Amino acid sequence: MTTSLNLTPYQGIQQATFIRMVFTQGGSQVVVRVSNHSTPFSLVESDGNTYSYPAVGTLLGVTQIANELKSSQADVTISLSGIPSQYMADIVANPIKAAPVEIRKVFFDTSGNYLNIAGNPILEFVGVVSNFSIDEKWTSYSTQTVTSTINLTCASTLAVLSKQEAGRRTNQADQNYWFPGDNAMNRVASLTDAVWDFGGNTPVSVLNPTTGMVVQA
């Protein structure tokens, strides 16, 4: 349950964005943590352990996250700039889409000290990377130097769950595909041509207790 954050006692505050992403590289999971805070800072995550977040400052950008009473399906874009070209091959060669993403907002006082109050930090966004794009900018034509920016479009968990799975049919073949060993749909074929007299006194079709098949009465 989310704890309300009371900032009224403070005349001024600072805030920073902390991002945790999990990518797959060479068959292993690699956790990437970054923040736009001015200095490296450690946070306690959902597993109860403390992890350090490197400070990348203005090299990290995040679009506005919708703050609503109900959970929002709006996408969030994360921009990481200043990436040297030699690292871009590693980024493109490894799976990026569907990588889990968590975004937290952390509050500090005007001196940069962490506010040790209930509700701080706030888990603002949980989702996955749904798409990405890469922008390149020439910083030096003489030395052929390029600085790249990668933009990660992230879909919230609610948006992922709201997407309809196309091609799902109510027959045993599809049931075995999605849920191997589940025979919940094995009587669908026998029910297809069965005639039911809904509201009548005597059923037109009955179930054979031995075979489990529907037969005419």
N, C-alpha and C positions, 0 to 999 in steps of 0.2 A: 504494500500500500504506500502511495506517495505521501511524504510528509510536507506540510505547508512550510514555505520559507518566509520568515519575517525579517525584512530588511529595514523596517521603520526606525530602529534606533541609530542607524548610520546616516551621517550627513552626505557621504559620498562613497561610492563603491567602484570597483573594477571587475570586469568579467573576462573570462578566457574560455576558449573552446578546446576540448580534449577529445581526440578521436582514436578509436581502437578498431583496426581492421585485421581480418584473418585471410591470408592468401595461401594458395597451394603452390609449392615450388619443389619440383623433383619428387613428387609424391608425398612430401611432408608439409605440414602446416607451419606457416610463418606468420607470427603476430607482429603487426606494425602499429606503433603508438606514436602520435604526434600531437602537438598543441601549438596554438598561436600565443602562448604566454611568453613573457619576456625572459624567463629563466626556466631551466628544467624543474619539474615538479612531480611528486609521487602521489598516486591516488589509490584508494582501496576499491577494488572492483567487486563484482557480484559474487566471486568465489571466496571473498574474505581476505584475499592476499593483496599486498601493496606492490604496485608496479610504477616504474619511472617513465615519464613522458618527456622526450626531448623537446626543446623549444625551437620552433622554426620561424616564429614571428610572422611577418607579413607574407612569407612564402606559402602559407596555408590560408585558403579562403573557403568559406562555407556560405551558401545562400541562406536567406532568411527561413527559419523553421516556423511553421504555423503553430501558434499557441491557441488551442481551442479547448472548449469544455469536453468535446468528444474527440476520440482518437481520429487523427487526420490521415488521409491516404496521399497527401501531397508529397512529391519527390523532393529530394535535397541533392544539391550538387556540391561536391568537394573538389577544390582545385589545389593541386600541388605544383608549384612553379620552381624554377631554378634547378631542374633536374638535368645533370650532364648527359650528353648524348650517349656516352658509353654505357649508361645504365638503362637506356630505353629498350635495348634489345632484350634484357632480362625481364622487363616489365611486360613487353608484348608477348614474349615466348611462354609466359606462364598464365594460367587461368585467372581472369580478373572477375568476370561476371559471376554472380551468385556468391561473392565473397561477403561474409557477415560484417556488418558495420554497426558500431555503437558511438553515439555522440553525446558528450556530457558538457554541461555548462557549469563552470566553477566560479565562485564569487570571492573577491579579495577586498581588503580595505584600500584606501587611497595610497598607502605605503607599500602595497603589494603583499601584505600578510593575509594568509588564508583565514577566512571567517569560519571558525569552528562552531557552527550552529546547525540545528536540525534542518534537514532538507538540502544541505549543501554537501556535495554537488547534486545537480539535477540531471537525471537521465532523460535527455530531450528526444532522442531518436534511436530506434532499433530497426534495422532492415538489412537489405542486401544490395550489392552493386548490380544494377540492371543494364547499364551501358557505360561506355567510356569513349572519350575522344582525346586526341593529342594535338596540341598547338605548338608549332616551332617558330622560334624567332632568332634571326641571325644577329649575334652580338658583335661579331668581328668578321668582315668579309676577307680580310687579308690572311687571317689564320684559320678561316673556315670553321669558326666556333658557333655552335648552335645551342641555345637554351630552350628547353622544352617544358611545357605545362601539360599535365594530364588532368582531365576533368572526369570525375567519376559521378555518374548519375545514380543515385541510390533510391530504391523503392522501399517504402515502409513495410513492415511485416503485415500490417492490415491490408495494404494494397496487394501483396502477394497472395494472401489468403482469399481475397475477393475475386481473383481471376478464375474464371470458369475453365475446367479441364475439358477440352474438346475431345470428342470421339468415345466417350464413356457410354457403353450400352448395358442394358440390364439383361445380360445373358451369361451363361456359365463360362463361356470362353473369355469374355472380358474380365469376369470376376477372378478367374485363375491368373490372368495377366497381371492385374493390380494386386491381388491378394492370393498368392499361391497356397493351395491346400484348403481354401475356404469354399465350401459347397453350398453357400447360401442361395445361389441362383440355379441350382441343378433341377428345380422343378418348373422353371419358367417355360420350357418348351412344351411340357404337358399341359400347362395352364393356358396356352395360347388359344386353343380352339375350344376350351371348355365353355359351357353355357351355364350361367348362373341366374336363377330366378329370384332376384333380390326382392324381398318382401313377401314371397310366396310361402305357402305352408309346407311344401315338400320340395327339397332341393332337386334340381334336374341332374346335377353332377355330384358324385361322391368320391371320397378319397379311399383308395385301396390301402388298408393298413400294412399289407405285406410288401407291395412294390413301391408304395409311396406315390403312385400315379393317380391322376384324376380320370375317372371313367364315367360313362353315362349311366344314370340310375335306371 
